[in-house]
């Protein structure tokens, strides 16, 4: 059976759609503390042996509805698989047009994205490498067009060199139309540590790049398609406040903090300043000595572009039963503020677990515990400013 396209939206079925039997997964992965991983309904055929379909990320646009991108590894390195056999692709799914993504459509609308052959050689040339592998692709919309933020790296290098780029995707043919590769950002003014997870968001008519969120907030703007990103705002939290913030958030700002997906608008009350909600992660040592991936929420003032609040941990691999190829891995690909329901507003997380499975999780916004960092923030306990 050919994986069906979403013909109701006038899509053109992709010529290279994978042929697999549709067998939906109605399973959950039971966690140690009772928390379940709600698996997306994907074909079991894509999980045979060392294959994996994981690290899902979604995006919404009024014109295009909900789209999801998933990473597919045909051969996972370290599981009876050599580096030369390792192949990575991106899959596309359409999750409907409603205000809430319909995850039941994930399996029935699954198709492969077509990436031009010249993209990887272009990345390899910039990295001066013989071969590159694509990392996770995370979707976002800009002016009602679908883009993917992704990165490439050379698996032959240790530590691997990393290269960032964005690609525009035709949502009818599911072909990548154009890929833009960027130079390395950062520097003394921002941070010497290179960030591989770039986060993008449309802010009115401009495209903003959240290069780093913590402990330095570095935001760039892309003025046109061909220009290099221009530093728009940069703020650094006082190092003297790191210990205090760690005591209440468990986030170690003296260690590397990575982005988790693209920022979204945070719902504010009348009279409040507009804010963005972003998520960050780092590896946190566990009792077994492994670094479990843990994620936090961050609220950012849309005017000053300063971090106003940091949450307590939102989700961590330590909350789930070890599973997959890499049991410490929990990679949040995207997060979304859902409309108010019977239990209030919820945060929808799409994430990969164990570098193998694709999961979804809903968390009520009222369950998030916030800690003030800078200025004033509604409903957040006041602490000495870290600005």
C-alpha atoms as a printed R data frame, in Angstrom:
    type eleno elety resid chain resno       x      y      z
1   ATOM     1    CA   UNK     A     1   0.000  0.000  0.000
2   ATOM     2    CA   UNK     A     2   1.360  3.424 -0.874
3   ATOM     3    CA   UNK     A     3   1.351  5.917  1.967
4   ATOM     4    CA   UNK     A     4  -1.512  8.230  1.097
5   ATOM     5    CA   UNK     A     5  -1.168 11.948  0.533
6   ATOM     6    CA   UNK     A     6  -3.662 14.460  1.877
7   ATOM     7    CA   UNK     A     7  -5.595 14.747 -1.361
8   ATOM     8    CA   UNK     A     8  -8.385 16.693  0.305
9   ATOM     9    CA   UNK     A     9  -6.031 19.660  0.391
10  ATOM    10    CA   UNK     A    10  -5.109 19.333 -3.273
11  ATOM    11    CA   UNK     A    11  -1.713 17.758 -2.591
12  ATOM    12    CA   UNK     A    12   0.248 16.029 -5.330
13  ATOM    13    CA   UNK     A    13   1.227 12.535 -4.159
14  ATOM    14    CA   UNK     A    14   5.019 12.300 -3.929
15  ATOM    15    CA   UNK     A    15   6.548 10.101 -6.613
16  ATOM    16    CA   UNK     A    16   8.934  8.363 -4.229
17  ATOM    17    CA   UNK     A    17   6.461  7.525 -1.475
18  ATOM    18    CA   UNK     A    18   7.601  4.532  0.555
19  ATOM    19    CA   UNK     A    19   5.642  1.311  0.158
20  ATOM    20    CA   UNK     A    20   4.965 -0.260  3.539
21  ATOM    21    CA   UNK     A    21   1.984 -1.933  5.152
22  ATOM    22    CA   UNK     A    22   0.016  0.432  7.345
23  ATOM    23    CA   UNK     A    23   0.014 -1.083 10.845
24  ATOM    24    CA   UNK     A    24  -0.839  1.516 13.456
25  ATOM    25    CA   UNK     A    25   0.868  1.541 16.828
26  ATOM    26    CA   UNK     A    26  -1.700  1.830 19.628
27  ATOM    27    CA   UNK     A    27   0.975  1.609 22.310
28  ATOM    28    CA   UNK     A    28   2.358  3.695 25.142
29  ATOM    29    CA   UNK     A    29   5.720  3.509 26.844
30  ATOM    30    CA   UNK     A    30   5.128  3.331 30.581
31  ATOM    31    CA   UNK     A    31   7.356  5.576 32.645
32  ATOM    32    CA   UNK     A    32   8.909  4.866 36.029
33  ATOM    33    CA   UNK     A    33   6.721  7.423 37.773
34  ATOM    34    CA   UNK     A    34   3.490  6.657 35.911
35  ATOM    35    CA   UNK     A    35   4.036  9.089 33.051
36  ATOM    36    CA   UNK     A    36   3.336  7.547 29.630
37  ATOM    37    CA   UNK     A    37   4.835  8.273 26.270
38  ATOM    38    CA   UNK     A    38   1.909  8.587 23.866
39  ATOM    39    CA   UNK     A    39   3.294  7.182 20.630
40  ATOM    40    CA   UNK     A    40   2.210  8.697 17.347
41  ATOM    41    CA   UNK     A    41   0.287  6.169 15.176
42  ATOM    42    CA   UNK     A    42   3.073  5.209 12.755
43  ATOM    43    CA   UNK     A    43   3.757  2.063 10.776
44  ATOM    44    CA   UNK     A    44   5.533 -0.764 12.568
45  ATOM    45    CA   UNK     A    45   7.372 -1.459  9.318
46  ATOM    46    CA   UNK     A    46   9.413  1.700  9.922
47  ATOM    47    CA   UNK     A    47  10.719  0.336 13.236
48  ATOM    48    CA   UNK     A    48  12.139 -3.010 12.137
49  ATOM    49    CA   UNK     A    49  15.720 -3.777 13.150
50  ATOM    50    CA   UNK     A    50  17.834 -0.644 13.326
51  ATOM    51    CA   UNK     A    51  15.253  1.585 11.630
52  ATOM    52    CA   UNK     A    52  13.693  4.483 13.515
53  ATOM    53    CA   UNK     A    53  11.175  7.257 12.847
54  ATOM    54    CA   UNK     A    54  11.684  9.796 15.601
55  ATOM    55    CA   UNK     A    55  12.170 13.417 16.719
56  ATOM    56    CA   UNK     A    56   8.858 14.796 15.365
57  ATOM    57    CA   UNK     A    57   8.284 18.549 15.066
58  ATOM    58    CA   UNK     A    58   5.149 20.387 13.925
59  ATOM    59    CA   UNK     A    59   4.175 23.873 12.740
60  ATOM    60    CA   UNK     A    60   0.872 25.622 12.030
61  ATOM    61    CA   UNK     A    61  -0.229 28.225  9.502
62  ATOM    62    CA   UNK     A    62  -3.744 29.497  8.734
63  ATOM    63    CA   UNK     A    63  -3.326 28.691  5.046
64  ATOM    64    CA   UNK     A    64  -1.487 25.369  5.304
65  ATOM    65    CA   UNK     A    65  -2.824 23.903  8.526
66  ATOM    66    CA   UNK     A    66  -0.687 21.618 10.698
67  ATOM    67    CA   UNK     A    67   2.390 19.967  9.201
68  ATOM    68    CA   UNK     A    68   4.815 17.599 10.871
69  ATOM    69    CA   UNK     A    69   8.375 16.633  9.993
70  ATOM    70    CA   UNK     A    70   9.929 13.435 11.357
71  ATOM    71    CA   UNK     A    71  13.448 12.064 11.100
72  ATOM    72    CA   UNK     A    72  13.921  8.594  9.656
73  ATOM    73    CA   UNK     A    73  17.164  6.666 10.139
74  ATOM    74    CA   UNK     A    74  17.357  3.567  7.986
75  ATOM    75    CA   UNK     A    75  20.366  2.337  9.921
76  ATOM    76    CA   UNK     A    76  21.141  3.600 13.425
77  ATOM    77    CA   UNK     A    77  24.886  3.806 14.097
78  ATOM    78    CA   UNK     A    78  26.051  1.546 16.902
79  ATOM    79    CA   UNK     A    79  23.287 -1.023 16.388
80  ATOM    80    CA   UNK     A    80  25.050 -3.480 14.034
81  ATOM    81    CA   UNK     A    81  25.321 -0.615 11.596
82  ATOM    82    CA   UNK     A    82  28.470  0.919 10.140
83  ATOM    83    CA   UNK     A    83  28.928  4.617  9.461
84  ATOM    84    CA   UNK     A    84  28.964  3.992  5.708
85  ATOM    85    CA   UNK     A    85  25.495  2.389  5.915
86  ATOM    86    CA   UNK     A    86  23.937  5.227  7.923
87  ATOM    87    CA   UNK     A    87  21.248  7.105  6.002
88  ATOM    88    CA   UNK     A    88  18.898  9.807  7.275
89  ATOM    89    CA   UNK     A    89  15.763 11.197  5.622
90  ATOM    90    CA   UNK     A    90  12.898 13.498  6.523
91  ATOM    91    CA   UNK     A    91   9.234 12.472  6.439
92  ATOM    92    CA   UNK     A    92   6.247 14.803  6.113
93  ATOM    93    CA   UNK     A    93   2.746 14.399  7.573
94  ATOM    94    CA   UNK     A    94  -0.306 16.643  7.531
95  ATOM    95    CA   UNK     A    95  -2.225 16.867 10.825
96  ATOM    96    CA   UNK     A    96  -5.348 18.679  9.662
97  ATOM    97    CA   UNK     A    97  -6.565 22.272  9.629
98  ATOM    98    CA   UNK     A    98  -8.145 22.594 13.078
99  ATOM    99    CA   UNK     A    99  -6.942 24.591 16.057
100 ATOM   100    CA   UNK     A   100  -5.433 21.403 17.521
101 ATOM   101    CA   UNK     A   101  -3.145 19.035 15.570
102 ATOM   102    CA   UNK     A   102  -4.825 15.721 14.755
103 ATOM   103    CA   UNK     A   103  -2.127 13.204 15.623
104 ATOM   104    CA   UNK     A   104  -4.249 10.311 14.338
105 ATOM   105    CA   UNK     A   105  -3.428 11.526 10.812
106 ATOM   106    CA   UNK     A   106   0.340 11.160 11.328
107 ATOM   107    CA   UNK     A   107   0.560  7.666  9.846
108 ATOM   108    CA   UNK     A   108  -2.027  7.942  7.067
109 ATOM   109    CA   UNK     A   109  -0.517 11.101  5.504
110 ATOM   110    CA   UNK     A   110   3.148 10.122  5.798
111 ATOM   111    CA   UNK     A   111   5.413 10.864  2.815
112 ATOM   112    CA   UNK     A   112   9.118 11.400  2.154
113 ATOM   113    CA   UNK     A   113  10.494 14.850  1.509
114 ATOM   114    CA   UNK     A   114  12.614 15.223 -1.605
115 ATOM   115    CA   UNK     A   115  15.926 16.949 -0.924
116 ATOM   116    CA   UNK     A   116  18.057 17.971 -3.955
117 ATOM   117    CA   UNK     A   117  21.219 15.901 -4.377
118 ATOM   118    CA   UNK     A   118  23.413 18.995 -4.498
119 ATOM   119    CA   UNK     A   119  22.534 20.042 -0.929
120 ATOM   120    CA   UNK     A   120  24.807 17.567  0.835
121 ATOM   121    CA   UNK     A   121  27.816 18.193 -1.460
122 ATOM   122    CA   UNK     A   122  27.323 21.912 -0.877
123 ATOM   123    CA   UNK     A   123  27.384 21.380  2.877
124 ATOM   124    CA   UNK     A   124  30.378 19.041  2.592
125 ATOM   125    CA   UNK     A   125  32.298 21.662  0.626
126 ATOM   126    CA   UNK     A   126  31.711 24.305  3.292
127 ATOM   127    CA   UNK     A   127  32.726 21.878  6.043
128 ATOM   128    CA   UNK     A   128  35.715 20.631  4.013
129 ATOM   129    CA   UNK     A   129  34.444 17.101  4.673
130 ATOM   130    CA   UNK     A   130  34.079 14.008  2.514
131 ATOM   131    CA   UNK     A   131  30.569 13.302  3.743
132 ATOM   132    CA   UNK     A   132  27.802 15.040  5.661
133 ATOM   133    CA   UNK     A   133  24.759 13.758  7.529
134 ATOM   134    CA   UNK     A   134  21.605 15.796  8.033
135 ATOM   135    CA   UNK     A   135  20.431 16.348 11.592
136 ATOM   136    CA   UNK     A   136  16.868 16.996 12.705
137 ATOM   137    CA   UNK     A   137  14.669 19.188 10.486
138 ATOM   138    CA   UNK     A   138  12.223 21.457 12.321
139 ATOM   139    CA   UNK     A   139   9.455 23.222 10.380
140 ATOM   140    CA   UNK     A   140   8.303 26.829 10.635
141 ATOM   141    CA   UNK     A   141   6.200 29.119  8.464
142 ATOM   142    CA   UNK     A   142   7.260 32.510  7.166
143 ATOM   143    CA   UNK     A   143   4.822 34.512  5.036
144 ATOM   144    CA   UNK     A   144   2.691 31.348  4.678
145 ATOM   145    CA   UNK     A   145   5.564 29.366  3.185
146 ATOM   146    CA   UNK     A   146   6.957 26.251  4.811
147 ATOM   147    CA   UNK     A   147  10.624 26.247  5.804
148 ATOM   148    CA   UNK     A   148  12.810 23.701  7.538
149 ATOM   149    CA   UNK     A   149  15.571 24.634  9.948
150 ATOM   150    CA   UNK     A   150  18.185 21.913  9.912
151 ATOM   151    CA   UNK     A   151  21.853 21.266 10.355
152 ATOM   152    CA   UNK     A   152  24.498 19.107  8.787
153 ATOM   153    CA   UNK     A   153  27.613 17.650 10.278
154 ATOM   154    CA   UNK     A   154  30.547 15.516  9.263
155 ATOM   155    CA   UNK     A   155  30.442 12.199 11.153
156 ATOM   156    CA   UNK     A   156  34.110 11.689 10.269
157 ATOM   157    CA   UNK     A   157  35.192 14.542 12.550
158 ATOM   158    CA   UNK     A   158  35.497 14.306 16.324
159 ATOM   159    CA   UNK     A   159  34.084 16.515 17.623
160 ATOM   160    CA   UNK     A   160  31.881 16.901 14.550
161 ATOM   161    CA   UNK     A   161  31.766 20.194 12.690
162 ATOM   162    CA   UNK     A   162  28.245 21.593 12.408
163 ATOM   163    CA   UNK     A   163  26.633 23.704  9.700
164 ATOM   164    CA   UNK     A   164  23.223 25.430  9.816
165 ATOM   165    CA   UNK     A   165  20.697 26.074  7.079
166 ATOM   166    CA   UNK     A   166  17.064 26.604  6.185
167 ATOM   167    CA   UNK     A   167  15.165 25.156  3.240
168 ATOM   168    CA   UNK     A   168  11.933 26.239  1.585
169 ATOM   169    CA   UNK     A   169   9.533 23.373  0.879
170 ATOM   170    CA   UNK     A   170   6.773 23.185 -1.736
171 ATOM   171    CA   UNK     A   171   3.835 21.782  0.251
172 ATOM   172    CA   UNK     A   172   2.174 20.453 -2.919
173 ATOM   173    CA   UNK     A   173   5.065 18.440 -4.366
174 ATOM   174    CA   UNK     A   174   6.917 17.995 -1.061
175 ATOM   175    CA   UNK     A   175  10.159 18.970 -2.737
176 ATOM   176    CA   UNK     A   176  12.804 21.212 -1.225
177 ATOM   177    CA   UNK     A   177  12.960 24.196 -3.563
178 ATOM   178    CA   UNK     A   178  15.902 26.110 -2.146
179 ATOM   179    CA   UNK     A   179  18.405 25.652  0.656
180 ATOM   180    CA   UNK     A   180  20.322 28.460  2.327
181 ATOM   181    CA   UNK     A   181  23.485 27.585  4.261
182 ATOM   182    CA   UNK     A   182  24.704 30.114  6.832
183 ATOM   183    CA   UNK     A   183  28.083 31.038  8.171
184 ATOM   184    CA   UNK     A   184  28.874 30.395 11.819
185 ATOM   185    CA   UNK     A   185  27.433 32.951 14.226
186 ATOM   186    CA   UNK     A   186  28.411 33.904 17.746
187 ATOM   187    CA   UNK     A   187  31.705 35.509 18.712
188 ATOM   188    CA   UNK     A   188  32.857 37.329 21.826
189 ATOM   189    CA   UNK     A   189  29.772 39.540 21.983
190 ATOM   190    CA   UNK     A   190  27.433 36.531 22.075
191 ATOM   191    CA   UNK     A   191  29.101 33.367 23.331
192 ATOM   192    CA   UNK     A   192  32.102 31.303 22.319
193 ATOM   193    CA   UNK     A   193  30.062 28.065 22.419
194 ATOM   194    CA   UNK     A   194  28.494 27.266 19.071
195 ATOM   195    CA   UNK     A   195  24.753 26.518 19.070
196 ATOM   196    CA   UNK     A   196  23.597 23.898 16.557
197 ATOM   197    CA   UNK     A   197  19.843 24.193 17.234
198 ATOM   198    CA   UNK     A   198  18.782 27.465 15.633
199 ATOM   199    CA   UNK     A   199  15.232 28.590 16.426
200 ATOM   200    CA   UNK     A   200  13.207 30.772 14.027
201 ATOM   201    CA   UNK     A   201   9.979 32.733 14.377
202 ATOM   202    CA   UNK     A   202   8.066 35.272 12.297
203 ATOM   203    CA   UNK     A   203   7.670 38.516 14.232
204 ATOM   204    CA   UNK     A   204   5.209 40.639 12.227
205 ATOM   205    CA   UNK     A   205   6.905 41.032  8.826
206 ATOM   206    CA   UNK     A   206  10.427 40.065  9.911
207 ATOM   207    CA   UNK     A   207  12.096 36.715 10.497
208 ATOM   208    CA   UNK     A   208  13.913 36.399 13.795
209 ATOM   209    CA   UNK     A   209  16.584 33.865 14.654
210 ATOM   210    CA   UNK     A   210  16.867 32.888 18.312
211 ATOM   211    CA   UNK     A   211  20.477 31.788 18.178
212 ATOM   212    CA   UNK     A   212  20.821 31.442 21.938
213 ATOM   213    CA   UNK     A   213  18.343 31.859 24.766
214 ATOM   214    CA   UNK     A   214  20.362 31.219 27.949
215 ATOM   215    CA   UNK     A   215  22.479 32.363 29.688
216 ATOM   216    CA   UNK     A   216  23.019 34.819 26.836
217 ATOM   217    CA   UNK     A   217  19.974 35.740 24.789
218 ATOM   218    CA   UNK     A   218  21.188 36.429 21.251
219 ATOM   219    CA   UNK     A   219  18.556 37.208 18.628
220 ATOM   220    CA   UNK     A   220  19.289 37.958 14.987
221 ATOM   221    CA   UNK     A   221  17.044 39.279 12.233
222 ATOM   222    CA   UNK     A   222  17.134 38.202  8.607
223 ATOM   223    CA   UNK     A   223  16.520 41.308  6.525
224 ATOM   224    CA   UNK     A   224  16.191 39.531  3.181
225 ATOM   225    CA   UNK     A   225  16.663 36.107  1.656
226 ATOM   226    CA   UNK     A   226  20.286 36.625  0.653
227 ATOM   227    CA   UNK     A   227  21.631 38.739  3.538
228 ATOM   228    CA   UNK     A   228  23.489 37.361  6.519
229 ATOM   229    CA   UNK     A   229  21.672 37.445  9.883
230 ATOM   230    CA   UNK     A   230  22.130 40.761 11.722
231 ATOM   231    CA   UNK     A   231  22.403 40.864 15.500
232 ATOM   232    CA   UNK     A   232  19.118 42.339 16.744
233 ATOM   233    CA   UNK     A   233  19.395 42.022 20.531
234 ATOM   234    CA   UNK     A   234  21.831 40.492 22.995
235 ATOM   235    CA   UNK     A   235  21.457 40.232 26.791
236 ATOM   236    CA   UNK     A   236  23.408 38.187 29.302
237 ATOM   237    CA   UNK     A   237  22.223 37.153 32.747
238 ATOM   238    CA   UNK     A   238  24.582 38.056 35.557
239 ATOM   239    CA   UNK     A   239  26.940 35.152 36.360
240 ATOM   240    CA   UNK     A   240  26.435 35.948 40.043
241 ATOM   241    CA   UNK     A   241  22.777 34.903 39.654
242 ATOM   242    CA   UNK     A   242  23.510 31.462 38.170
243 ATOM   243    CA   UNK     A   243  23.655 29.672 41.520
244 ATOM   244    CA   UNK     A   244  20.442 31.285 42.744
245 ATOM   245    CA   UNK     A   245  18.579 30.368 39.574
246 ATOM   246    CA   UNK     A   246  19.942 26.807 39.690
247 ATOM   247    CA   UNK     A   247  18.593 26.426 43.226
248 ATOM   248    CA   UNK     A   248  15.020 27.096 42.087
249 ATOM   249    CA   UNK     A   249  15.025 25.859 38.465
250 ATOM   250    CA   UNK     A   250  17.689 23.080 38.461
251 ATOM   251    CA   UNK     A   251  19.009 24.616 35.219
252 ATOM   252    CA   UNK     A   252  22.791 24.957 35.266
253 ATOM   253    CA   UNK     A   253  23.480 28.215 33.431
254 ATOM   254    CA   UNK     A   254  27.214 27.681 33.793
255 ATOM   255    CA   UNK     A   255  26.927 24.705 31.451
256 ATOM   256    CA   UNK     A   256  25.851 24.644 27.808
257 ATOM   257    CA   UNK     A   257  22.103 25.277 27.340
258 ATOM   258    CA   UNK     A   258  20.622 24.316 23.945
259 ATOM   259    CA   UNK     A   259  17.460 25.436 22.142
260 ATOM   260    CA   UNK     A   260  14.513 23.037 21.819
261 ATOM   261    CA   UNK     A   261  12.384 23.897 18.786
262 ATOM   262    CA   UNK     A   262  11.028 27.265 17.607
263 ATOM   263    CA   UNK     A   263   9.512 29.905 19.953
264 ATOM   264    CA   UNK     A   264   5.753 30.502 20.046
265 ATOM   265    CA   UNK     A   265   3.639 33.335 21.413
266 ATOM   266    CA   UNK     A   266   2.750 33.060 25.070
267 ATOM   267    CA   UNK     A   267  -0.883 33.859 25.997
268 ATOM   268    CA   UNK     A   268  -0.941 37.070 28.043
269 ATOM   269    CA   UNK     A   269  -3.712 38.842 29.927
270 ATOM   270    CA   UNK     A   270  -5.020 42.241 28.959
271 ATOM   271    CA   UNK     A   271  -2.526 44.938 29.881
272 ATOM   272    CA   UNK     A   272   0.443 42.543 29.949
273 ATOM   273    CA   UNK     A   273   3.420 42.930 27.636
274 ATOM   274    CA   UNK     A   274   3.588 40.445 24.785
275 ATOM   275    CA   UNK     A   275   5.897 37.474 25.348
276 ATOM   276    CA   UNK     A   276   7.452 34.553 23.549
277 ATOM   277    CA   UNK     A   277   7.590 31.071 25.034
278 ATOM   278    CA   UNK     A   278  10.690 29.048 24.232
279 ATOM   279    CA   UNK     A   279  12.129 25.778 25.484
280 ATOM   280    CA   UNK     A   280  15.744 24.878 26.221
281 ATOM   281    CA   UNK     A   281  17.497 21.709 27.300
282 ATOM   282    CA   UNK     A   282  20.700 20.291 28.690
283 ATOM   283    CA   UNK     A   283  21.963 16.939 29.876
284 ATOM   284    CA   UNK     A   284  21.435 16.447 33.592
285 ATOM   285    CA   UNK     A   285  23.404 13.802 35.485
286 ATOM   286    CA   UNK     A   286  21.321 10.969 36.927
287 ATOM   287    CA   UNK     A   287  21.980  8.472 39.688
288 ATOM   288    CA   UNK     A   288  23.403  6.092 37.081
289 ATOM   289    CA   UNK     A   289  25.942  8.662 35.910
290 ATOM   290    CA   UNK     A   290  24.325  9.253 32.519
291 ATOM   291    CA   UNK     A   291  23.234 12.668 31.332
292 ATOM   292    CA   UNK     A   292  19.481 12.587 30.761
293 ATOM   293    CA   UNK     A   293  18.054 15.227 28.435
294 ATOM   294    CA   UNK     A   294  15.898 17.636 30.457
295 ATOM   295    CA   UNK     A   295  13.837 20.562 29.105
296 ATOM   296    CA   UNK     A   296  12.735 23.874 30.625
297 ATOM   297    CA   UNK     A   297  10.345 26.620 29.582
298 ATOM   298    CA   UNK     A   298  11.487 30.226 29.123
299 ATOM   299    CA   UNK     A   299   9.408 33.390 28.733
300 ATOM   300    CA   UNK     A   300  10.871 36.296 26.753
301 ATOM   301    CA   UNK     A   301   9.617 39.893 26.545
302 ATOM   302    CA   UNK     A   302   8.822 40.600 22.874
303 ATOM   303    CA   UNK     A   303   9.776 44.279 23.232
304 ATOM   304    CA   UNK     A   304  13.052 44.115 25.151
305 ATOM   305    CA   UNK     A   305  13.868 40.530 24.060
306 ATOM   306    CA   UNK     A   306  14.996 39.811 27.621
307 ATOM   307    CA   UNK     A   307  14.272 36.561 29.423
308 ATOM   308    CA   UNK     A   308  11.680 37.307 32.097
309 ATOM   309    CA   UNK     A   309  11.066 33.852 33.637
310 ATOM   310    CA   UNK     A   310  12.442 30.328 33.685
311 ATOM   311    CA   UNK     A   311  10.330 27.318 34.628
312 ATOM   312    CA   UNK     A   312  11.148 24.306 36.710
313 ATOM   313    CA   UNK     A   313  11.885 21.221 34.552
314 ATOM   314    CA   UNK     A   314   9.001 20.502 32.168
315 ATOM   315    CA   UNK     A   315   9.970 17.059 30.876
316 ATOM   316    CA   UNK     A   316  12.965 14.743 31.093
317 ATOM   317    CA   UNK     A   317  14.102 11.383 29.745
318 ATOM   318    CA   UNK     A   318  14.493 10.294 33.371
319 ATOM   319    CA   UNK     A   319  10.684 10.290 33.694
320 ATOM   320    CA   UNK     A   320  10.364  7.453 31.182
321 ATOM   321    CA   UNK     A   321  11.343  3.820 31.079
322 ATOM   322    CA   UNK     A   322  14.700  3.385 29.280
323 ATOM   323    CA   UNK     A   323  13.913  2.555 25.678
324 ATOM   324    CA   UNK     A   324  15.195  2.821 22.124
325 ATOM   325    CA   UNK     A   325  18.787  3.088 20.978
326 ATOM   326    CA   UNK     A   326  19.798  5.897 23.355
327 ATOM   327    CA   UNK     A   327  17.746  5.815 26.519
328 ATOM   328    CA   UNK     A   328  18.988  9.181 27.828
329 ATOM   329    CA   UNK     A   329  17.616 11.008 24.770
330 ATOM   330    CA   UNK     A   330  14.391 12.997 24.883
331 ATOM   331    CA   UNK     A   331  14.440 15.568 22.071
332 ATOM   332    CA   UNK     A   332  11.606 18.124 22.007
333 ATOM   333    CA   UNK     A   333  11.087 19.065 18.375
334 ATOM   334    CA   UNK     A   334   8.219 21.519 18.784
335 ATOM   335    CA   UNK     A   335   5.807 22.877 21.374
336 ATOM   336    CA   UNK     A   336   2.442 24.562 20.952
337 ATOM   337    CA   UNK     A   337  -0.004 26.470 23.153
338 ATOM   338    CA   UNK     A   338  -3.378 24.814 22.561
339 ATOM   339    CA   UNK     A   339  -6.750 26.594 22.911
340 ATOM   340    CA   UNK     A   340  -8.446 26.535 26.293
341 ATOM   341    CA   UNK     A   341 -10.346 23.330 27.021
342 ATOM   342    CA   UNK     A   342 -12.174 21.928 30.014
343 ATOM   343    CA   UNK     A   343  -8.927 21.730 31.988
344 ATOM   344    CA   UNK     A   344  -7.634 25.107 30.795
345 ATOM   345    CA   UNK     A   345  -4.920 25.779 28.266
346 ATOM   346    CA   UNK     A   346  -2.348 23.103 27.541
347 ATOM   347    CA   UNK     A   347   1.175 22.871 26.201
348 ATOM   348    CA   UNK     A   348   1.480 20.236 23.448
349 ATOM   349    CA   UNK     A   349   4.946 18.720 23.146
350 ATOM   350    CA   UNK     A   350   6.128 16.647 20.192
351 ATOM   351    CA   UNK     A   351   9.323 14.803 21.020
352 ATOM   352    CA   UNK     A   352  11.557 11.879 20.172
353 ATOM   353    CA   UNK     A   353  12.357  9.293 22.831
354 ATOM   354    CA   UNK     A   354  15.423  7.073 22.847
355 ATOM   355    CA   UNK     A   355  16.438  8.231 19.349
356 ATOM   356    CA   UNK     A   356  13.811  5.795 18.080
357 ATOM   357    CA   UNK     A   357  10.190  6.687 18.953
358 ATOM   358    CA   UNK     A   358   7.883  9.629 18.164
359 ATOM   359    CA   UNK     A   359   5.737 10.871 21.040
360 ATOM   360    CA   UNK     A   360   3.255 13.572 22.060
361 ATOM   361    CA   UNK     A   361   2.510 14.948 25.509
362 ATOM   362    CA   UNK     A   362   0.028 17.525 26.829
363 ATOM   363    CA   UNK     A   363   0.821 19.533 29.964
364 ATOM   364    CA   UNK     A   364  -1.570 22.086 31.475
365 ATOM   365    CA   UNK     A   365  -0.072 25.569 31.546
366 ATOM   366    CA   UNK     A   366  -1.223 25.884 35.136
367 ATOM   367    CA   UNK     A   367   1.159 23.038 36.053
368 ATOM   368    CA   UNK     A   368   4.246 24.946 34.943
369 ATOM   369    CA   UNK     A   369   6.166 26.486 37.845
370 ATOM   370    CA   UNK     A   370   7.780 29.811 36.938
371 ATOM   371    CA   UNK     A   371  10.663 31.701 38.524
372 ATOM   372    CA   UNK     A   372  11.277 35.368 37.821
373 ATOM   373    CA   UNK     A   373  14.579 36.269 36.195
374 ATOM   374    CA   UNK     A   374  14.286 39.865 35.052
375 ATOM   375    CA   UNK     A   375  11.761 42.671 35.595
376 ATOM   376    CA   UNK     A   376   8.165 41.814 36.441
377 ATOM   377    CA   UNK     A   377   6.089 38.926 35.194
378 ATOM   378    CA   UNK     A   378   2.456 38.052 35.898
379 ATOM   379    CA   UNK     A   379   1.959 35.191 38.319
380 ATOM   380    CA   UNK     A   380   5.676 34.679 38.964
381 ATOM   381    CA   UNK     A   381   7.260 34.803 42.415
382 ATOM   382    CA   UNK     A   382   9.520 37.831 42.689
383 ATOM   383    CA   UNK     A   383  13.234 37.161 43.136
384 ATOM   384    CA   UNK     A   384  16.271 39.457 42.967
385 ATOM   385    CA   UNK     A   385  16.855 40.502 39.358
386 ATOM   386    CA   UNK     A   386  19.487 38.648 37.335
387 ATOM   387    CA   UNK     A   387  19.635 41.273 34.587
